[in-house]
Amino acid sequence: MKKEKALFQTQKKIIFQIAFSLLFVALGIFFLQQERSEIYHVKEAIEHANVYWLSLGVVLVFLFVLVQGFMYVFSFKAIHKKISLLTGVLLFLKRNLISVFLPAGLLTNMAFFNNEVERKEKVNKTEIYVASTIFSISSILTGILFGLPALVWLYFKSSLSNDLLVGFGILIVLVLLIVGLIVDLIKKGRVYRFIEKHVPFLFQVINDFTSRDKAFSKAYLLTVVLLSVGIELIGVAHLYIAVKAVGGVPSIAMALVGYSIVVLILSSSPFLRGIGAIEVALSFALTVFGFTTAAAISIVFIFRFFEFWGVLLLGLGAFLSKRNNLFIRLLPTLLLFGLGIVNIVSAITPALPDRLRPLLEVIPLYAIHASTWLVFFAGFAMLAISVYLLRGLRNAWRAALVLSALSLVAHLTKGIDWEEALLSGVVVLSLLYQRRYYFIKTDIHLIRRSLLPGLIVVATALLFGTIGFYFIKPVHFNADFTLWDSFQEAVTSFLLLNVDLTPVTRFGHQFLYGMHMVGILTMGFVLFLLLRPFIHTPERSEEEERTQALQLLEKYGNSSLDYFKTYFDKYFWFRDKGEGFVAYKVTRTYALALGNPVCDNKTLGEVIKEFDAYSSRVGLRTAYYRIPERSKEVYEMLGKKLLPIGEEATLNLETWTLEGKHRAAFRNIVNKFTKMGYVFKANVPPHKAPFLQQLHAVSESWLRDTQRSEFLFSQGMFSEPELKEQVLFTLEDPEGKIVAFVNQIPDGLPGKTNFDLMRKTEDAPNGAMDFVFVKMFEFMKEQGFKKCDLGMVPLSGIDKPNNLQEQVIKLAYEKIGQFGHYKSLRSFKQKFDPEWHMMYMAYNSSIDLIFLPSALEKVVKSRS
């Protein structure tokens, strides 16, 4: 039970987020079901509205959103912080959208989308909450101000319900309580002291803000309130314009009272932003002002489009505004797959007679049949192409675009199926919008090599069909085929086109199905040849290029990975103009760069863009593995995404010592191994073959014991030519047998050193590596090095996940046994009290995360 409770405590944030997500989905379904009729009436009302007034209303919608953005900007200025207008607008749109599904959405929505603002604008969560509170209270205060006329009007019309009065009263009390709470916290009153005593976490947040030197800016606070008044005036104008749009004669009093009713209902409605209630109440109020019921309903629907639906659609657009949004990236693939299914279903179902009759007057029947078969074949092809489209193949994109465009026309010419044609048009637009993401080339050489075998397969299938139809008994098809007839039937059955051929026996059915299957498999094989991705293999780096890379590393190197950037498994890309290079490895679709490009820091962004352009030309996506924290901003400015992949540890050798209580364990290990007769040696190069052979035996023992193989890319392997020229630290038992070793390698920063392999035999005593490391650090310190890189611990260091990807990494690191050795590795390195720095993977799109793990696995295991 305790374990279950502990598990719940550690995972409760994720559990609650999933629960809220499911709740929002359920509420969304309920919301759409309830508003189906309103959506239809909005469309109908807009179709008959005056275009001039309608356009003016739409302009005010954008002004409405812009003013809301300014409200956020000045709310932050009131606490002496700055955010951009774009950030303010997007924050409003997203929060407005989510507030529809939240109880008391105007207040509770401030808990959402804070991480984005925190990351972009460099403000903390406390400041975001305070600025959001200023925004919300200003909106509520002006809402109360504009709601009072409605209360008075309804009172004199004897239409004031108890629910409205109670709801509005509760809102006023709530605002007074919030204001009183803020005053108490600022003056450190009773509530402040209660929180200090009983809620220490909340107290820390409050104290962080109340202890600030700067007070609120009264001028900016007043500006926020005035902007909020402007928002209410835009609402009044929207109702006025809605009346004009349907040809009515509005008045300022009518618009003011009508809008006040809307504000009153919004204020007293805790859920779904007054949906339903506003339509009924405002329609009734308009009839009191002399409008007919039909006119009143039309006015309300147009007004609600301006004030609610239009802003809601802009909010949805804000979520999908980024091209590399995962949903947007997947959309063309999903739409194409869906269109493929729609095409197949549409082709096998009869056309509607009412649509077919007028079509037959302008298009011959054979053309309609041809369109039907085109739709059918295109559907099957789309299902296959969608798989390659997901991988970003350029030819798949071209094929999808052509088939979707043909489907658009064919759906209209086979039965005026405008619904399917509309879907085809949407697919075409989505493909065009995302066209820059489909650049991976097809393997032309493979197509050429496979062309002859493909033709032989097709010819064999047609020959089989021709012979079969020619010699088949007439009883199976009620027909006696000539040689030419047999060839024609073989071709049409191969292409699934023989609609008039009807088998009458079981064998006839089996033969025809067999021909269809041969046709499907052959066409699938041809499609595979056309779309198979091109594997770009750069020319192996020559010694001259390696020398050039080493010279650039000597000049610009600043990374612990620099040694591995010229390792034998890397390819080099050099700038055409200027100095700089990238060390990388390739997979079928990726160029994976190791760390930052080696160049002047001032030109880092330019080099990244040039390497991206080169990779795009040869049909490869790019990713940059193990990017340091200091370079984050450069990649973010280039529009790349960054995923934390682990922490790198650096030991300060200047402060390293065995003295002190916290080093007692290390002193005990040193004493233990010394008494046992073990000897630590720092072996300087060059080394002789027998010595290296002893190390090779240790390495092989370690690989067998740990059941591992040699990994490359960001680390080295046992290589005698490399080790021969390096300082090697060894641990020998009393008989002189080597039981553990570590090799020292160069680091890119002056005064800093590094190591790579750390291996021991199966029978090495416990604590052997601790002893080696302690002695190694002492030697490095004596050699004048100031720091030593201890390497990266994958997946560690994510204390507060900012998104789903980081939550998954944190969960994998902490809970999944497969990655448990990473926790052990971190514990081992933590014993030396190093400094920890987060490392990142830079990539272009969320969809890359689907393919990058396998790509990284390939380059780590590949020796070329």
TAQUI-V876464 format. One record per helix or strand of 3 or more residues. SS is the DSSP state (A for helix, B for strand). FROM is the first residue (numbers start at 0). LEN is the number of residues. Records with the same first field share a line. If there is no record, write none. Layout:
SS = FROM-LEN / FROM-LEN
This chain:
A = 1-33 / 35-12 / 50-27 / 84-15 / 104-7 / 113-8 / 124-32 / 161-26 / 189-9 / 199-11 / 217-28 / 251-17 / 271-3 / 276-12 / 292-27 / 325-23 / 352-8 / 364-26 / 393-22 / 417-16 / 434-3 / 443-28 / 473-3 / 482-12 / 505-26 / 542-14 / 561-5 / 600-17 / 628-9 / 660-16 / 688-18 / 719-4 / 767-15 / 803-12 / 816-14 / 847-14
B = 570-4 / 580-6 / 589-5 / 620-8 / 640-12 / 678-5 / 727-5 / 737-9 / 751-9 / 786-8 / 834-9
